[in-house]
Amino acid sequence: MPADELFRSRLENQIDLRHRLARLSQRMPWTALEQALSSRLPATQAGGGRPALPVRLIAGLLYLKHAYDLSDEAVCERWLENPYWQFFTGEVVFQTRLPCDASSLTRWRQRLGEAGMEELLAHTINAAHAMQAVDARELSRVIVDTTVQEKAIAYPTDSRLLEVARKKLVLLAKRHGIGLRQSYARQGPALSRKAGRYAHARQFKRMQRVLRRQRTVLGRLMRDIQRKLDQVNTGVRERIAVWLERAQRLYTQRPKDKQKLYALHAPEVECIGKGKARQAYEFGVKVGIAVTACKGLVVGARSFPGNPYDGDTLAEQLEQTRGLLQDVSVEPTVAIVDLGDRGREVDVACRSCIAARPRR
């Protein structure tokens, strides 16, 4: 504790220790969690620099973010004004500054990776079992379903994507000193606006003519940059090649193509239809969720890139759930699924029950 905080009132003297977050903070195995994640979250960088944030702070913020369904920015702002959240993340006295920049949480998630996030989930399950929030019988019956983890992207249109790709290539060329014959700084935005007007007026032949012109502009820029890549060093050439490859996908893709690019900055985004009345299509990645049948405790969560059939994801989801429940010596014996999992069988260790369609 810093010297200037020695005479400040401690958080445990200001809050109600019977609060659910205060009780959970006392039951969470923070020491074991720090040991498990220390290899992925080193205290200092290899090249020196500022010390890293405490593991408990990062793990606590990630838990609060998902528990209260908040964005990175919102969870940091709420943490600043909520003493229970600060106590949960290991603070001793009330803090008056943000715990970290919101963008840092993204970098921490990238460092943790899939294995690190599963480690966090496993420790929350162990804590729930130790607090007797769920018993072993409840953990053996799980509900498994898939949904779409949506990505915060603008609605993808050909005109907008082509214009975004043009701007990105021009920016890269300017940043790395590549001289372009023409940047189309005036014509590019004008074409994008014109395509939007024609689409609004349902003049689709004129709109297609504008889109062809936008593709021509993007193709000229790509070829101009490719001819001059020898002017830059290898590292810069590799970074530019990534964006050239994405621009090439946009340049060649057509409306009926499969595996289209829907966001230049997020190539993993897919268009998924789940049959919802209010939202026919969602843009993101398919994920599988496993929760206990009685109390809804999350005991499994993973992504399934490529939008596979729901029935093909069940075996992998149950395998992950078994791994997360190893410490509590429980295996799922009954998996309750919906009609989307018909036609697929899982191993005999777990019986799948398909929920029937409601009667009319």
C-alpha positions as CSV (number, residue, x, y, z in Angstrom):
1,M,0.0,0.0,0.0
2,P,1.4,3.5,-0.8
3,A,2.4,5.7,2.1
4,D,-0.2,8.3,1.3
5,E,-3.0,5.7,1.7
6,L,-2.0,4.5,5.2
7,F,-4.3,6.8,7.0
8,R,-7.3,6.6,4.7
9,S,-10.3,4.6,5.6
10,R,-10.3,1.1,4.3
11,L,-13.0,-0.1,2.0
12,E,-13.9,-3.0,4.2
13,N,-14.9,-0.5,6.9
14,Q,-17.2,1.4,4.5
15,I,-19.2,-1.4,2.8
16,D,-21.5,-4.1,3.8
17,L,-19.5,-7.3,3.8
18,R,-22.7,-9.3,3.4
19,H,-23.1,-7.9,-0.1
20,R,-22.9,-10.6,-2.8
21,L,-19.8,-9.2,-4.4
22,A,-18.0,-8.9,-1.1
23,R,-18.8,-12.5,-0.2
24,L,-17.8,-13.7,-3.7
25,S,-14.5,-11.8,-3.4
26,Q,-13.7,-13.7,-0.2
27,R,-14.5,-17.1,-1.8
28,M,-12.7,-16.6,-5.2
29,P,-9.4,-18.5,-5.3
30,W,-7.4,-15.4,-6.3
31,T,-4.0,-16.9,-5.5
32,A,-4.6,-20.0,-7.6
33,L,-6.0,-17.8,-10.4
34,E,-2.8,-15.6,-10.3
35,Q,-0.6,-18.7,-10.5
36,A,-2.6,-20.1,-13.4
37,L,-2.5,-16.9,-15.4
38,S,0.9,-15.6,-14.5
39,S,2.5,-17.1,-17.6
40,R,0.1,-15.3,-19.8
41,L,0.0,-12.1,-17.9
42,P,3.7,-11.3,-16.9
43,A,4.3,-8.7,-14.3
44,T,6.6,-6.8,-16.6
45,Q,7.3,-6.7,-20.3
46,A,10.4,-8.4,-21.7
47,G,11.9,-5.1,-22.8
48,G,11.2,-3.3,-19.5
49,G,8.7,-0.5,-19.2
50,R,5.7,0.1,-16.9
51,P,4.7,-2.8,-14.6
52,A,1.6,-4.7,-15.7
53,L,-1.7,-4.3,-13.9
54,P,-2.5,-6.9,-11.2
55,V,-4.0,-10.1,-12.4
56,R,-6.9,-9.8,-9.8
57,L,-7.8,-6.4,-11.2
58,I,-8.0,-7.7,-14.8
59,A,-9.8,-10.9,-13.9
60,G,-12.3,-8.9,-11.8
61,L,-13.0,-6.3,-14.5
62,L,-13.6,-9.1,-17.1
63,Y,-16.0,-10.9,-14.7
64,L,-17.9,-7.7,-13.9
65,K,-18.1,-6.8,-17.6
66,H,-19.8,-10.1,-18.5
67,A,-21.9,-10.3,-15.3
68,Y,-23.5,-6.9,-15.8
69,D,-23.3,-7.0,-19.7
70,L,-21.3,-3.7,-20.1
71,S,-18.9,-2.4,-22.6
72,D,-15.2,-1.9,-21.8
73,E,-15.7,1.8,-21.3
74,A,-18.8,1.4,-19.1
75,V,-17.2,-1.2,-16.8
76,C,-14.3,1.2,-16.1
77,E,-16.6,4.1,-15.4
78,R,-18.8,2.0,-13.1
79,W,-15.8,0.7,-11.3
80,L,-14.7,4.3,-10.5
81,E,-17.9,5.1,-8.7
82,N,-18.8,1.7,-7.1
83,P,-16.9,0.7,-3.9
84,Y,-18.1,-2.9,-4.0
85,W,-16.6,-3.3,-7.5
86,Q,-13.3,-1.8,-6.2
87,F,-13.3,-4.2,-3.2
88,F,-14.0,-7.1,-5.5
89,T,-11.0,-6.3,-7.7
90,G,-8.7,-6.1,-4.7
91,E,-8.5,-2.4,-3.8
92,V,-7.9,-1.6,-0.1
93,V,-9.0,2.1,-0.2
94,F,-11.4,3.9,-2.4
95,Q,-9.8,4.9,-5.7
96,T,-10.6,8.2,-7.6
97,R,-9.0,7.4,-10.9
98,L,-9.9,4.9,-13.6
99,P,-8.3,1.5,-13.2
100,C,-7.0,1.4,-16.7
101,D,-7.7,2.6,-20.2
102,A,-10.7,0.8,-21.7
103,S,-8.6,-0.3,-24.7
104,S,-6.3,-2.1,-22.3
105,L,-9.0,-4.7,-21.6
106,T,-8.9,-5.7,-25.3
107,R,-5.2,-6.3,-25.1
108,W,-5.5,-8.3,-21.9
109,R,-8.1,-10.5,-23.5
110,Q,-5.8,-11.1,-26.5
111,R,-3.0,-12.1,-24.1
112,L,-5.2,-14.4,-22.2
113,G,-6.5,-16.2,-25.3
114,E,-9.0,-19.0,-25.3
115,A,-7.2,-21.1,-22.7
116,G,-6.9,-18.2,-20.3
117,M,-10.6,-17.3,-20.5
118,E,-11.5,-21.0,-19.9
119,E,-9.3,-20.8,-16.8
120,L,-11.3,-17.8,-15.5
121,L,-14.6,-19.6,-16.2
122,A,-13.4,-22.8,-14.4
123,H,-12.5,-20.8,-11.3
124,T,-15.9,-19.1,-11.2
125,I,-17.5,-22.6,-11.4
126,N,-15.3,-23.8,-8.6
127,A,-16.2,-20.8,-6.5
128,A,-20.0,-21.3,-7.1
129,H,-19.6,-25.0,-6.0
130,A,-17.6,-24.1,-2.9
131,M,-20.2,-21.5,-1.9
132,Q,-22.9,-24.2,-2.4
133,A,-24.7,-22.0,-5.0
134,V,-25.1,-25.1,-7.1
135,D,-24.7,-28.8,-6.1
136,A,-23.3,-31.7,-8.1
137,R,-26.7,-32.9,-9.3
138,E,-27.5,-29.5,-10.8
139,L,-24.1,-29.4,-12.6
140,S,-24.9,-32.8,-14.3
141,R,-27.9,-31.4,-16.2
142,V,-27.1,-28.7,-18.7
143,I,-28.9,-26.7,-21.4
144,V,-26.8,-26.3,-24.5
145,D,-27.7,-23.8,-27.2
146,T,-26.0,-21.6,-29.8
147,T,-26.3,-17.9,-30.5
148,V,-24.5,-15.2,-32.4
149,Q,-21.9,-13.0,-30.7
150,E,-22.5,-9.9,-32.7
151,K,-19.7,-7.6,-33.8
152,A,-20.2,-3.9,-33.6
153,I,-19.9,-3.1,-37.3
154,A,-21.8,-0.9,-39.6
155,Y,-24.4,-2.6,-41.8
156,P,-22.3,-3.9,-44.7
157,T,-23.1,-2.5,-48.1
158,D,-20.9,-2.9,-51.2
159,S,-20.5,0.9,-51.7
160,R,-19.5,1.6,-48.2
161,L,-17.0,-1.3,-48.0
162,L,-15.3,-0.3,-51.3
163,E,-15.0,3.3,-50.0
164,V,-13.5,2.1,-46.7
165,A,-11.0,-0.1,-48.5
166,R,-10.0,2.9,-50.7
167,K,-9.4,5.2,-47.7
168,K,-7.4,2.5,-45.9
169,L,-5.1,1.9,-48.9
170,V,-4.5,5.6,-49.4
171,L,-3.8,6.0,-45.6
172,L,-1.3,3.2,-45.7
173,A,0.5,4.6,-48.8
174,K,0.7,8.0,-47.2
175,R,2.0,6.7,-43.9
176,H,4.8,4.6,-45.5
177,G,5.8,7.2,-48.1
178,I,4.4,5.4,-51.2
179,G,3.6,8.0,-53.9
180,L,0.3,7.3,-55.6
181,R,-0.7,8.4,-59.1
182,Q,-4.1,9.4,-57.9
183,S,-5.8,9.0,-54.5
184,Y,-9.4,9.6,-55.7
185,A,-10.0,11.7,-52.5
186,R,-12.8,13.7,-54.2
187,Q,-14.3,11.1,-56.5
188,G,-14.4,8.3,-53.9
189,P,-16.8,9.9,-51.3
190,A,-18.9,11.3,-54.1
191,L,-19.4,7.9,-55.7
192,S,-20.3,6.4,-52.3
193,R,-23.0,9.1,-51.7
194,K,-24.3,8.7,-55.2
195,A,-24.7,4.9,-54.7
196,G,-26.7,5.5,-51.5
197,R,-29.0,8.0,-53.3
198,Y,-29.7,5.6,-56.1
199,A,-30.4,2.7,-53.7
200,H,-32.8,4.9,-51.8
201,A,-34.6,5.8,-55.0
202,R,-34.6,2.1,-56.1
203,Q,-32.7,3.0,-59.2
204,F,-30.6,-0.2,-59.1
205,K,-29.2,-0.1,-62.6
206,R,-27.7,3.3,-62.0
207,M,-26.5,2.1,-58.6
208,Q,-24.7,-0.9,-60.2
209,R,-23.0,1.4,-62.6
210,V,-21.6,3.4,-59.7
211,L,-20.5,0.2,-57.9
212,R,-18.6,-0.8,-61.0
213,R,-16.8,2.5,-61.0
214,Q,-15.9,2.1,-57.4
215,R,-14.5,-1.3,-58.1
216,T,-12.4,0.2,-60.9
217,V,-11.1,2.9,-58.6
218,L,-10.1,0.3,-55.9
219,G,-8.5,-1.9,-58.5
220,R,-6.3,1.0,-59.8
221,L,-5.2,1.8,-56.3
222,M,-4.3,-1.8,-55.5
223,R,-2.3,-2.2,-58.7
224,D,-0.5,1.1,-58.1
225,I,0.5,0.1,-54.6
226,Q,1.6,-3.4,-55.6
227,R,3.9,-2.0,-58.3
228,K,5.6,0.1,-55.6
229,L,5.9,-2.3,-52.8
230,D,9.6,-2.8,-53.6
231,Q,10.2,0.7,-52.3
232,V,9.5,-0.3,-48.6
233,N,11.2,-2.7,-46.3
234,T,10.0,-6.2,-45.6
235,G,8.1,-5.5,-42.4
236,V,6.0,-2.7,-43.9
237,R,5.5,-4.8,-47.1
238,E,4.0,-7.6,-45.0
239,R,1.6,-5.2,-43.1
240,I,0.4,-3.7,-46.4
241,A,0.0,-7.2,-47.9
242,V,-2.6,-8.0,-45.3
243,W,-4.8,-5.1,-46.2
244,L,-4.2,-5.7,-49.9
245,E,-5.5,-9.2,-49.5
246,R,-8.7,-8.0,-47.8
247,A,-9.2,-5.3,-50.5
248,Q,-8.8,-8.0,-53.1
249,R,-11.6,-10.0,-51.5
250,L,-13.8,-7.0,-51.6
251,Y,-12.9,-6.3,-55.2
252,T,-13.7,-9.8,-56.4
253,Q,-16.7,-10.8,-54.2
254,R,-20.2,-10.7,-55.6
255,P,-23.7,-10.9,-53.8
256,K,-24.1,-14.6,-54.3
257,D,-20.6,-15.6,-53.1
258,K,-20.0,-17.6,-49.9
259,Q,-17.5,-16.5,-47.2
260,K,-17.8,-12.9,-48.0
261,L,-16.0,-10.1,-46.2
262,Y,-18.4,-7.9,-44.2
263,A,-16.0,-5.7,-42.4
264,L,-12.5,-4.7,-43.4
265,H,-11.2,-4.5,-39.9
266,A,-12.9,-7.7,-38.8
267,P,-12.6,-10.5,-41.4
268,E,-13.9,-13.1,-39.0
269,V,-17.4,-11.6,-39.1
270,E,-20.0,-13.9,-40.8
271,C,-23.7,-13.3,-41.8
272,I,-25.8,-15.8,-39.7
273,G,-29.5,-16.3,-39.9
274,K,-31.2,-17.7,-36.8
275,G,-34.8,-17.4,-37.9
276,K,-35.6,-14.4,-35.7
277,A,-38.7,-12.4,-36.6
278,R,-37.2,-9.1,-35.7
279,Q,-33.7,-9.7,-37.0
280,A,-33.4,-12.0,-40.0
281,Y,-29.6,-11.8,-40.2
282,E,-26.9,-11.1,-37.6
283,F,-23.3,-10.2,-38.2
284,G,-20.8,-11.9,-35.9
285,V,-19.5,-15.4,-34.9
286,K,-21.6,-18.4,-33.8
287,V,-21.0,-19.3,-30.2
288,G,-22.2,-22.2,-28.0
289,I,-23.3,-21.7,-24.4
290,A,-23.9,-24.4,-21.8
291,V,-25.8,-23.5,-18.6
292,T,-27.1,-25.5,-15.7
293,A,-30.8,-26.5,-16.1
294,C,-31.9,-25.2,-12.7
295,K,-30.1,-22.0,-11.9
296,G,-28.5,-21.0,-15.2
297,L,-24.9,-21.0,-14.1
298,V,-22.6,-20.8,-17.2
299,V,-20.5,-24.0,-17.4
300,G,-19.3,-23.7,-21.0
301,A,-18.8,-21.1,-23.7
302,R,-16.8,-21.2,-26.9
303,S,-16.9,-19.9,-30.4
304,F,-17.5,-21.8,-33.6
305,P,-16.1,-20.0,-36.7
306,G,-17.5,-21.0,-40.0
307,N,-21.1,-21.1,-38.9
308,P,-21.4,-24.9,-38.6
309,Y,-24.6,-26.8,-38.1
310,D,-25.8,-26.6,-34.5
311,G,-25.9,-30.4,-34.1
312,D,-22.2,-30.5,-35.1
313,T,-21.2,-28.2,-32.3
314,L,-22.8,-30.2,-29.5
315,A,-20.0,-32.8,-29.0
316,E,-17.3,-30.1,-28.8
317,Q,-19.4,-28.0,-26.4
318,L,-19.9,-31.0,-24.0
319,E,-16.2,-31.8,-24.2
320,Q,-15.3,-28.3,-23.1
321,T,-17.9,-28.5,-20.3
322,R,-16.4,-31.7,-19.0
323,G,-13.0,-30.1,-18.8
324,L,-14.3,-27.1,-16.9
325,L,-16.1,-29.4,-14.4
326,Q,-13.1,-31.6,-13.7
327,D,-12.2,-29.8,-10.5
328,V,-15.6,-30.4,-9.0
329,S,-15.6,-34.1,-10.1
330,V,-18.8,-33.8,-12.1
331,E,-19.6,-34.8,-15.6
332,P,-22.7,-33.7,-17.6
333,T,-25.1,-36.7,-18.0
334,V,-28.1,-34.9,-19.6
335,A,-27.9,-32.2,-22.2
336,I,-31.1,-30.4,-23.1
337,V,-31.0,-29.0,-26.6
338,D,-33.5,-27.5,-29.1
339,L,-34.7,-28.8,-32.5
340,G,-31.7,-27.3,-34.2
341,D,-29.6,-30.2,-33.0
342,R,-31.7,-32.9,-34.6
343,G,-29.9,-35.6,-36.7
344,R,-26.7,-35.7,-34.6
345,E,-25.7,-38.2,-31.9
346,V,-23.2,-37.6,-29.1
347,D,-21.3,-40.1,-27.0
348,V,-23.1,-42.4,-24.6
349,A,-21.7,-40.7,-21.5
350,C,-24.2,-37.9,-22.0
351,R,-27.8,-38.2,-23.0
352,S,-29.2,-35.4,-25.2
353,C,-32.9,-34.5,-24.8
354,I,-34.4,-32.4,-27.6
355,A,-37.0,-29.9,-26.4
356,A,-40.3,-30.4,-28.2
357,R,-42.0,-27.7,-30.3
358,P,-44.7,-26.0,-28.2
359,R,-48.3,-27.1,-28.9
360,R,-50.5,-24.6,-30.6
